[in-house]
Amino acid sequence: MNIILRLSSAQLRHAAELQEKIESLHSELTRLVGGVITTSTAEPKRRRKMSAAARAKIAAGQRARWAKVKGKTLSVKPVKKAKGKVSAAARAKMAAAAKKRWAKAKAAGKSRL
């Protein structure tokens, strides 16, 4: 049932006066601020609460990451892994295979593989 229907006439008049005050204050605030101010009756989004165990896990992980960073000495540079080299015979074999693929593609009228 609607709440307004249960109010007395005096209560309705009082509610109307309050509504007029709110509207006048709102218009005055809009004039001062110089923009449109909207009021929302919707509830603000509630943040999800995290359990203490989850917070502890996150904190432990962050401490471990910091320890890893701080534990390294910057004066010693890591040794780079040597790049693998392809022999001349292997390169010739790959080039021949590529030429064969392109010849097949061009014979089929393709400009891309």
C-alpha positions, 0 to 999 in steps of 0.5 A: 500500500502506498504510504501517502494514502495513510498520511493525514492532511497535516502531514501531507502539507508538511511533506509538501513544504519540505519538498518545496524547501528541498527544491529551493535549496537544490536550485540555489546550490545549482546556481552557486555551483553552476551546473546540474546536480543530480540526486540519486536514490539508488544505493551505492555499490557495496565493495566486496569484503575480503577474508582475512585469509585471502588478505594474508595470502596476498600480503605474503605473496607481495612480501615474497616478490619484494624479497626477490627484488631486494635480494638480487645484487645489481653488480652481477649481470646475468650471463646471456644464453648463447644463441643457436647458430644454423649451419650453412647446410641447414640454411640451404635446406630451408631456403630450398624448401621456401623456394619450393613452397613459393613456387607451388603458391605462385603456380596456384595464383596466390600472392600469399602463403 
